[in-house]
Amino acid sequence: MTEGLGTLFQFAAANPLTYAGKYLHIRDVTDADTLDKVFKALADPTRRRLLDVLRQEDGQSLSELCEGLSMARQSVTQHLNLLVDADLVAIVRHGRERRHYLNSHPIHEMQNRWTRDFDQHHFDVIDAVKRRAEETAMTTTEEFPDFVYVTYIRATPQQVWDALTDPEITRLYWDDVAVVSDWQVGSSWAHHKGGPDRKADVWGKILETDPPKKLVFTFQPIDQDLDDEGSVASYLIEQSGEVVKLTVTHTNFADAGLHTGVSKGWPAVLAGLKSYLETGQALPDDSWDMAVR
């Protein structure tokens, strides 16, 4: 077990935002009951193999996992249920199909409990983001999203919408980026670093809008024609008790570089958004430095 668990620790440490961006948990992983589930899940070599398979290729179906492990469907399902119960694997459903994603956050929490004093700076951003993802997630196309992020914010839906669409507010938490648009279907939006009068570096087209509940838009470099096919991002804003559930998805990436950048960037953006709405203050500037490493 030591060798397999060590590999997972090393991967979690080397990719704090890439995988944290998939699914991050509110639940305290360090409470006794939850820790017992995590250790029980990791104690079995077959379940560690499942995590390694997802580490190599995330978002696999049950059939794909069975084929890769040469195991019966029922056996794989039983192991996956224990991993899901321990929050080490999260599930995205689309119709009757389910895809499985590695969630390294419980391992980060275990590291924080016993090694935090020796690795404080490395995990500061993870602690700031610390959100929970649910098994089900929204998708904006017929395909499974390449990136899914769910966060819970103590605010109203309108406050979350305004914070995502008002350029004066986005500058406060989004690394001085003004996100400018009239947010009408067919209109363009643009990402202006340094303010709305500065040159845009990213833009896109509004595909669907339903304030303050839903926004779907393309996301592409400024040198790409607006009518060209780009990646598609979406915000889904839902009231969930006393908090708002914000689901961000992003799919149809043109290349691995954009996928990597988005997987690192969205967690920092949304952590800043949550911090701003709940405390009135954005995260420190060095959180952005960590996001682009």
C-alpha positions in Angstrom: 0.0 0.0 0.0 2.8 2.4 0.8 4.1 2.6 -2.8 0.6 3.1 -4.3 -0.4 5.7 -1.8 2.9 7.5 -2.2 2.2 7.7 -5.9 -1.1 9.3 -5.3 0.3 11.8 -2.8 3.0 12.8 -5.3 0.5 13.3 -8.0 -1.8 15.4 -5.8 1.1 17.5 -4.7 2.3 18.1 -8.2 -1.1 19.0 -9.6 -2.9 20.9 -6.8 -5.2 22.9 -9.1 -5.6 20.8 -12.2 -7.4 18.0 -10.3 -8.7 20.2 -7.5 -10.6 22.0 -10.3 -12.6 19.0 -11.0 -14.3 18.4 -7.7 -13.5 20.0 -4.4 -15.3 19.3 -1.1 -16.9 21.3 1.6 -17.1 18.2 3.9 -14.4 18.1 6.5 -12.2 15.2 5.4 -10.4 15.2 8.7 -13.3 14.1 10.8 -12.9 10.5 12.2 -15.8 8.9 10.2 -14.7 10.3 6.9 -11.0 9.5 7.5 -12.0 5.9 8.2 -13.8 5.7 4.9 -10.8 7.2 3.0 -8.3 4.8 4.7 -10.6 1.8 4.1 -10.9 2.7 0.5 -7.2 3.1 0.0 -6.3 0.0 1.9 -7.4 -2.3 -0.9 -4.9 -2.7 -3.9 -7.7 -3.1 -6.4 -9.2 0.3 -5.4 -5.8 1.9 -5.6 -5.5 0.4 -9.1 -8.8 2.0 -10.0 -7.5 5.4 -8.8 -4.3 4.9 -10.8 -6.4 4.1 -13.9 -8.4 7.3 -13.5 -5.2 9.2 -12.8 -3.9 8.1 -16.2 -7.2 8.8 -18.0 -10.0 10.6 -16.2 -13.7 10.5 -17.0 -14.0 6.8 -17.8 -17.2 4.8 -18.0 -17.8 1.7 -16.0 -17.3 -0.5 -19.1 -14.0 1.2 -19.9 -12.8 0.7 -16.3 -13.8 -3.0 -16.4 -12.0 -3.5 -19.6 -8.8 -1.8 -18.4 -8.8 -3.9 -15.2 -10.0 -7.2 -16.7 -12.6 -7.5 -13.9 -16.2 -8.3 -13.7 -18.7 -5.4 -13.8 -20.1 -6.2 -10.4 -16.7 -6.3 -8.7 -15.7 -3.0 -10.2 -19.0 -1.4 -9.2 -18.6 -2.5 -5.6 -15.1 -1.0 -5.4 -16.2 2.2 -7.1 -19.1 2.6 -4.6 -16.6 2.5 -1.7 -14.4 5.1 -3.5 -17.4 7.3 -4.2 -18.5 7.0 -0.5 -15.0 8.2 0.5 -15.2 11.1 -2.0 -12.1 9.8 -3.8 -14.2 9.4 -7.0 -17.0 11.6 -8.2 -19.6 10.7 -10.8 -21.0 12.8 -13.7 -24.2 11.5 -15.2 -25.5 12.2 -18.7 -28.8 10.3 -19.3 -28.2 6.7 -18.4 -24.4 6.9 -18.8 -22.0 7.7 -16.0 -18.4 8.9 -16.1 -16.0 8.6 -13.2 -13.5 11.3 -12.2 -10.6 11.1 -9.7 -11.1 13.5 -6.8 -7.7 14.1 -5.0 -9.1 16.5 -2.4 -9.4 14.0 0.4 -5.8 13.1 -0.1 -4.9 16.8 0.1 -6.8 17.0 3.3 -4.9 14.1 4.8 -1.6 15.7 3.8 -2.7 19.0 5.4 -3.5 17.2 8.6 -0.1 15.6 9.0 2.3 17.5 6.8 0.8 21.0 6.6 3.5 22.6 8.8 6.1 21.3 6.4 4.3 22.3 3.2 2.2 25.3 4.1 2.6 27.4 1.0 1.9 24.6 -1.4 -1.6 23.9 -0.1 -2.8 27.4 0.7 -4.8 27.7 -2.5 -6.4 24.3 -2.0 -7.5 25.4 1.5 -8.9 28.6 0.1 -10.9 26.8 -2.6 -12.1 23.8 -0.5 -15.5 23.1 -2.0 -17.7 20.2 -2.5 -18.7 18.6 -5.8 -21.8 16.5 -6.2 -22.1 13.2 -8.1 -24.3 14.8 -10.7 -23.2 17.8 -12.8 -24.7 19.9 -15.5 -23.5 19.6 -19.1 -24.1 22.1 -21.8 -23.7 19.8 -24.8 -24.6 16.2 -25.7 -21.0 15.3 -24.8 -19.6 15.0 -21.3 -17.8 18.1 -20.2 -14.0 18.1 -20.1 -14.0 20.2 -17.0 -16.6 20.4 -14.2 -16.4 22.5 -11.0 -19.1 22.8 -8.4 -18.9 25.4 -5.5 -21.3 26.6 -2.8 -21.4 30.3 -2.0 -23.1 32.1 0.8 -24.9 34.6 -1.4 -28.0 35.1 -3.4 -28.3 34.0 -7.1 -28.4 37.6 -8.2 -25.3 38.5 -6.3 -23.5 35.5 -7.9 -24.7 36.5 -11.3 -23.6 40.1 -10.9 -20.2 39.1 -9.6 -19.8 37.0 -12.8 -21.0 39.5 -15.3 -20.3 43.0 -13.9 -16.8 44.1 -15.1 -16.3 46.4 -12.1 -16.8 43.5 -9.8 -14.8 40.9 -11.8 -11.8 43.2 -11.6 -11.9 42.9 -7.8 -11.4 39.2 -7.6 -10.4 38.0 -11.2 -6.8 39.2 -11.3 -7.9 42.7 -12.5 -9.8 41.3 -15.4 -12.9 43.2 -16.7 -15.4 40.8 -18.3 -17.4 42.9 -20.7 -20.7 42.2 -22.5 -24.4 43.1 -22.6 -24.9 39.3 -22.0 -27.6 39.0 -24.7 -27.8 35.9 -27.0 -25.7 36.5 -30.0 -23.6 39.3 -28.5 -19.9 39.0 -27.8 -18.1 39.1 -24.5 -14.5 39.9 -23.9 -11.8 39.4 -21.2 -9.8 42.7 -20.7 -6.8 42.4 -18.4 -6.3 45.7 -16.6 -9.8 47.2 -17.3 -12.4 47.5 -20.1 -10.3 50.0 -22.0 -7.4 47.6 -22.4 -7.0 45.2 -25.2 -8.9 42.0 -24.9 -7.1 38.6 -25.0 -10.0 36.2 -24.8 -13.5 36.6 -26.2 -16.6 34.6 -27.3 -20.2 34.6 -28.2 -23.2 34.4 -25.8 -25.2 31.2 -26.7 -27.8 31.1 -23.9 -28.7 33.5 -21.1 -31.3 33.2 -18.3 -30.4 35.7 -15.5 -29.7 35.0 -12.8 -29.8 31.2 -13.4 -27.8 30.2 -16.5 -25.2 31.6 -18.9 -23.6 29.6 -21.8 -20.9 31.1 -24.0 -18.0 30.2 -26.3 -14.5 30.8 -25.1 -11.7 31.4 -27.6 -8.5 33.4 -28.2 -9.0 37.0 -29.4 -7.2 36.2 -32.7 -9.8 33.5 -33.5 -12.9 34.6 -35.5 -15.9 34.8 -33.3 -17.9 32.6 -35.7 -15.3 29.9 -35.6 -16.1 26.9 -33.3 -14.6 27.4 -29.9 -14.7 25.8 -26.5 -18.0 26.2 -24.6 -18.3 27.3 -21.0 -21.4 27.6 -18.8 -22.5 28.9 -15.5 -25.5 27.2 -13.7 -26.6 29.1 -10.6 -29.1 27.4 -8.3 -30.4 28.2 -4.8 -29.5 25.4 -2.4 -30.9 26.1 1.0 -29.1 29.1 2.4 -26.4 29.0 -0.2 -26.0 29.2 -3.9 -24.7 26.2 -5.9 -22.6 27.4 -8.8 -21.7 24.8 -11.4 -19.1 25.7 -14.1 -18.5 23.4 -17.0 -16.1 23.8 -19.9 -15.9 21.5 -23.0 -14.7 21.2 -26.6 -11.1 22.3 -26.0 -9.1 22.9 -29.1 -5.9 21.5 -27.6 -4.4 20.2 -24.4 -2.8 23.5 -23.7 -6.1 25.3 -23.4 -7.5 22.4 -21.3 -4.5 22.7 -18.9 -4.8 26.4 -18.6 -8.6 26.3 -18.0 -8.2 23.5 -15.4 -5.8 25.7 -13.5 -7.5 29.0 -14.0 -11.1 28.3 -13.2 -10.4 27.1 -9.6 -8.5 30.4 -8.9 -11.2 32.5 -10.4 -14.0 30.8 -8.5 -12.1 30.8 -5.2 -11.7 34.5 -5.6 -15.4 34.9 -6.4 -16.4 33.0 -3.3 -14.0 34.9 -1.1 -15.2 38.2 -2.4 -18.9 37.5 -2.0 -18.5 35.9 1.5 -15.9 38.2 3.0 -15.7 41.3 0.8 -12.1 40.5 0.0 -10.4 38.7 -2.8 -7.7 36.1 -2.4 -4.0 37.3 -2.2 -2.3 37.9 -5.5 0.1 35.0 -5.0 -2.8 32.6 -5.5 -2.7 33.6 -9.1 1.0 32.9 -9.3 0.3 29.4 -8.0 -2.5 28.9 -10.5 -0.3 29.4 -13.5 2.6 27.2 -12.4 
